[in-house]
Amino acid sequence: QVQLVESGGGLVQAGGSLRLSCAASSASGSIFSFNAMGWYRQAPGKQRELVAEITSGGRTDHSEFVKGRFTISRDYTKNTVYLQMNSLKPEDTAVYYCKARRASVDYWGKGTLVTVSS
């Protein structure tokens, strides 16, 4: 059974940094077994949107609004995907979700809240 657990959210001032983690349980299998893993976010009253994604082959893709500020990475020894967030802005405030895709099936974590104060 796939289980994704996000952590690392919190309250930070504008200009600050946070690192989010998405740990896949051992029962989920290796993170390399997923076609892709990504970070999404959903702000109040808005639709969920893609922030960054990493494929099993290591190709990364970052949405325009985070390029140069956020970086997605992974550590297979910890079965974890990370999102390093720098130069945070108040508009980055949202619940951040981890998603993994395997054989056209999407698995989601429960999310972690990031609040950026001005």
C-alpha positions in Angstrom: 0.0 0.0 0.0 1.4 3.4 -1.1 1.8 5.9 1.7 3.3 9.3 1.3 4.0 11.5 4.3 4.9 15.2 3.9 6.7 17.2 6.5 8.6 20.4 6.9 5.9 23.0 6.6 5.4 25.9 8.9 5.4 29.6 9.3 8.2 31.6 7.8 8.8 35.3 7.0 8.9 36.5 3.4 12.4 35.9 2.0 12.9 32.9 4.2 13.4 29.2 3.4 11.8 25.9 4.1 12.6 22.3 3.0 9.6 20.0 2.5 10.1 16.3 2.7 7.9 13.5 1.2 8.7 10.1 2.6 7.4 7.0 0.9 6.7 4.1 3.3 8.7 0.9 2.8 5.4 -0.8 1.7 5.2 1.8 -1.1 8.3 0.4 -2.7 11.3 2.4 -3.9 10.7 5.9 -5.1 12.3 4.8 -8.4 9.4 2.5 -9.0 7.2 5.6 -9.5 7.0 7.0 -13.0 7.2 10.5 -11.4 6.9 12.2 -8.1 5.9 15.8 -7.6 4.9 18.6 -5.4 1.6 20.4 -5.8 0.0 23.2 -3.8 -3.4 24.5 -3.1 -4.1 28.0 -1.7 -7.4 28.9 -0.2 -10.1 29.3 -2.8 -7.8 28.2 -5.6 -7.2 25.1 -7.6 -4.4 22.7 -6.9 -1.4 23.4 -9.1 1.8 21.7 -10.0 4.9 23.2 -8.3 7.7 20.8 -9.4 8.1 17.2 -10.6 10.9 14.6 -10.9 10.7 11.6 -13.1 12.1 8.1 -12.4 14.9 9.0 -14.8 15.8 12.1 -12.8 14.4 14.7 -15.1 13.0 17.7 -13.2 10.4 20.3 -14.1 9.6 23.4 -12.2 6.6 25.7 -12.7 7.5 29.2 -13.9 6.4 30.8 -10.7 9.0 28.9 -8.7 11.9 28.7 -11.1 15.0 30.0 -9.5 13.5 29.8 -6.0 12.4 26.1 -5.5 14.3 22.9 -6.2 13.0 19.4 -6.2 15.4 16.6 -5.4 15.4 13.0 -4.1 17.4 10.7 -1.9 16.8 7.1 -2.7 18.6 5.9 0.5 15.9 7.6 2.5 13.1 6.9 -0.1 12.3 10.6 0.1 11.7 13.5 -2.3 12.4 17.0 -1.2 11.3 20.5 -2.1 13.8 23.2 -1.2 12.0 26.5 -1.1 14.0 29.8 -1.0 13.1 33.4 -1.3 9.5 32.6 -0.1 6.8 35.0 -0.9 3.4 35.5 0.8 1.7 34.2 -2.4 3.5 30.9 -1.8 1.2 30.3 1.2 -0.7 27.0 0.6 -1.0 23.4 1.6 1.7 21.5 -0.3 1.0 18.0 -1.4 3.2 15.2 -2.6 2.0 13.1 -5.4 3.4 9.9 -6.9 2.4 8.2 -10.1 2.7 4.5 -10.9 1.0 2.8 -13.8 -1.3 5.7 -14.4 -2.5 5.7 -10.8 -1.9 8.8 -8.6 -1.2 8.6 -4.9 -1.4 11.6 -2.7 -0.1 12.6 0.7 -2.2 14.5 3.2 -0.3 17.7 2.7 1.7 20.1 4.8 0.8 23.8 5.4 3.2 26.5 4.4 2.4 30.0 5.6 4.6 32.9 4.5 4.1 36.2 6.4 4.8 39.6 4.9 
